[in-house]
C-alpha cells in the first residue's frame, strides 16, 4: 500500500494508539508521558512570557507531574491564558508534531528542533534543583540530537508520529483524570474556576471537547491530504 495513502496513514496511527494503550503503564510509554508534562509546563511559561512575565524555574517529578514558577503582573487575561496554556499548549505541540511528521520530508530536522528545545527547557528544570527532571529533560533532548545525527529517516518518521499521536492521546486522558474525575486539587481548571466562577468540571469538559475536536481535525486533514508534503 502506498505510504502516502490517507487510509494507510490513519491505519498506521491507529496501530500506534493500540500499541501505546497496551504498554500504557510501562516504562516504554513513561518517557512520553514525561515529555507531555514538559510541554505542559513549558506552555505555561511561554504564555506567561507573552504577558510580560519571566520563567523562574520548572519542575518535572517522577510521578509524572510538575509545575512552572514564573513572575507576571496580575491581570485577568494574563492569569486566564497562562492557566489555560498547560493542557491546551501540550495538545497544540503534540498535534503539531503529529501533522509535521506526516507531512514533512525533513523529519530529522523536526527531531533536531525538539532536542534543542528540550535542552533549553532543561536549564529551567535545573534551576528547580530537581535532579530527576533535569536528567530526564536533558536526556531526552540529547537522545533527539543523537537520533538526528545517526538514525535513519524511517526511524524519525515513525518515532515522531508515535510521539505526536501518543502525546495527544495522553493530554485527553490527563484532562479527564485531573480535571473531571478530581476537583479542588489546585489544578489549572481550579485556578480558572476561581477567576471565572465556572465549575472546574465544566472547564475540564470544555477542554476535553477542544482536545478531541483538535485531534479529529488533524486526523481528517491527514486523511484528506495524504499526498501533500512540505519541503
C-alpha positions in Angstrom: 0.0 0.0 0.0 1.2 3.5 -0.8 2.5 5.1 2.4 1.2 8.4 1.2 -2.3 7.0 1.1 -4.7 8.6 3.6 -6.2 5.3 4.8 -2.8 3.8 5.3 -1.7 6.8 7.4 -4.8 6.6 9.6 -4.4 2.8 10.0 -0.7 3.3 10.9 -1.6 5.9 13.6 -4.4 3.6 14.9 -1.9 0.8 15.3 0.3 3.2 17.2 -2.5 4.1 19.6 -3.2 0.4 20.2 0.5 -0.2 20.9 0.5 2.8 23.3 -2.6 1.5 25.1 -1.1 -2.0 25.5 2.0 -0.6 27.1 0.4 2.4 28.7 1.6 1.7 32.3 5.1 0.5 31.3 8.5 2.2 31.1 8.0 2.2 27.3 5.4 4.9 27.4 6.7 6.6 30.7 9.2 8.9 28.9 6.5 10.1 26.5 4.2 11.0 29.4 7.0 13.0 30.9 7.5 14.7 27.6 3.9 15.8 27.6 4.4 17.2 31.2 7.5 19.1 29.8 5.3 20.5 27.0 2.6 21.4 29.6 4.9 23.3 31.9 6.8 24.9 29.0 3.4 26.2 27.6 2.6 27.8 30.9 5.9 29.5 30.9 5.8 30.7 27.3 2.3 32.2 27.8 3.5 34.0 31.0 6.4 35.4 28.9 3.9 36.6 26.3 2.1 38.6 29.0 5.3 40.2 30.1 6.4 37.6 32.7 9.6 35.7 33.2 10.1 31.9 33.7 11.9 31.3 37.0 12.0 27.5 37.1 10.3 24.3 36.0 10.0 21.1 37.9 9.3 17.6 36.4 8.8 14.9 39.0 8.8 11.0 38.8 5.1 10.9 39.5 4.5 12.5 36.0 3.7 15.9 37.5 5.3 19.2 37.6 5.0 23.0 37.9 6.2 26.1 36.3 7.1 29.0 38.5 7.0 32.4 36.8 6.6 36.1 37.5 3.9 38.1 35.8 1.8 41.2 36.5 -1.6 40.2 37.9 -4.4 40.6 35.3 -7.5 38.6 34.5 -6.4 37.7 30.9 -2.8 37.0 31.8 -3.9 34.6 34.6 -6.6 33.1 32.4 -4.5 32.5 29.4 -1.5 31.2 31.4 -3.6 28.8 33.3 -5.2 27.6 30.1 -1.9 27.2 28.3 -0.8 24.0 30.1 -3.2 21.4 28.7 -4.1 23.2 25.5 -0.5 24.1 24.9 0.7 20.5 25.2 -2.2 19.5 22.9 -1.1 22.1 20.4 2.6 20.9 20.4 1.6 17.2 20.2 -0.8 17.9 17.3 1.9 20.0 15.5 4.5 17.2 15.9 2.0 14.7 14.5 1.0 16.7 11.5 4.6 17.8 10.7 5.8 14.1 11.0 3.1 13.1 8.4 3.5 16.0 6.0 7.2 16.9 6.2 10.0 15.5 4.2 12.6 16.6 6.8 11.6 14.7 9.9 15.2 14.7 11.1 15.1 18.5 11.4 12.0 18.2 13.5 13.9 15.9 15.9 16.7 18.4 16.0 14.4 21.2 16.9 12.7 19.2 19.6 16.1 18.2 21.0 17.3 21.8 21.2 14.1 22.9 22.8 14.4 20.2 25.5 18.0 21.2 26.2 16.8 24.8 26.6 14.0 23.7 28.8 16.4 21.6 31.0 18.0 24.9 32.1 14.9 25.9 33.9 14.4 22.4 35.3 17.9 22.5 36.6 17.1 25.8 38.4 14.5 24.0 40.4 17.2 21.7 41.9 15.2 18.6 40.9 17.7 16.1 39.7 15.3 13.6 38.2 13.5 16.2 36.0 16.8 17.7 34.9 18.2 14.3 33.8 15.0 13.3 32.0 14.6 16.5 30.2 18.2 16.9 29.2 18.5 13.1 28.5 15.5 13.2 26.1 17.0 16.2 24.4 20.4 14.5 24.0 18.6 11.4 22.6 16.8 13.5 20.0 20.2 15.1 18.9 21.8 11.7 18.7 18.9 10.4 16.7 19.2 13.4 14.4 22.9 12.6 13.8 22.8 8.8 13.5 19.3 7.5 13.0 17.6 6.9 9.7 14.7 8.9 8.2 12.4 5.9 8.6 13.1 6.0 12.4 12.3 9.7 12.6 9.1 9.4 10.6 7.8 6.6 12.8 9.1 8.0 16.1 7.7 11.5 15.6 4.3 10.1 14.6 4.2 7.9 17.7 5.4 10.8 19.9 2.8 13.1 18.4 -0.3 10.8 18.5 0.6 9.4 21.9 1.1 12.9 23.3 -2.4 14.0 22.0 -3.9 10.8 23.5 -2.3 11.4 26.9 -3.4 15.0 27.0 -7.1 13.9 26.6 -6.7 11.2 29.3 -4.8 13.6 31.6 -7.6 16.2 31.3 -10.2 13.6 32.3 -8.2 12.3 35.2 -7.1 15.7 36.6 -10.0 18.0 35.8 -13.1 15.9 35.6 -12.6 12.9 37.9 -10.9 15.1 40.6 -11.5 18.7 41.6 -10.2 21.2 44.2 -6.7 19.9 43.9 -5.1 23.2 42.8 -5.3 22.3 39.1 -5.2 24.6 36.2 -9.0 24.3 35.9 -9.4 25.2 39.6 -7.4 28.4 39.0 -9.7 29.3 36.1 -12.8 28.4 38.2 -11.7 31.0 40.8 -11.2 33.6 38.1 -14.5 33.0 36.2 -16.9 31.4 38.7 -17.5 28.4 36.4 -17.0 24.9 37.9 -13.8 23.0 37.4 -15.7 20.1 35.9 -17.2 22.4 33.2 -13.8 23.8 32.3 -12.4 20.2 32.2 -15.2 19.1 29.9 -14.7 22.1 27.7 -11.0 21.4 27.4 -11.5 17.7 26.6 -14.0 18.6 23.9 -11.5 21.0 22.4 -8.8 18.3 22.6 -11.0 15.7 20.9 -12.1 18.1 18.2 -8.5 19.2 17.6 -7.3 15.7 17.2 -10.2 14.9 14.9 -9.4 17.9 12.7 -5.8 16.9 12.5 -6.6 13.3 11.6 -9.1 14.4 9.0 -6.5 16.7 7.4 -4.0 13.8 7.3 -6.7 11.6 5.7 -7.9 14.1 3.1 -4.5 15.4 2.0 -2.2 12.3 2.0 -0.1 13.4 -1.0 0.8 16.9 0.1 4.3 17.1 1.6 6.1 20.1 3.0 9.7 20.6 1.9 
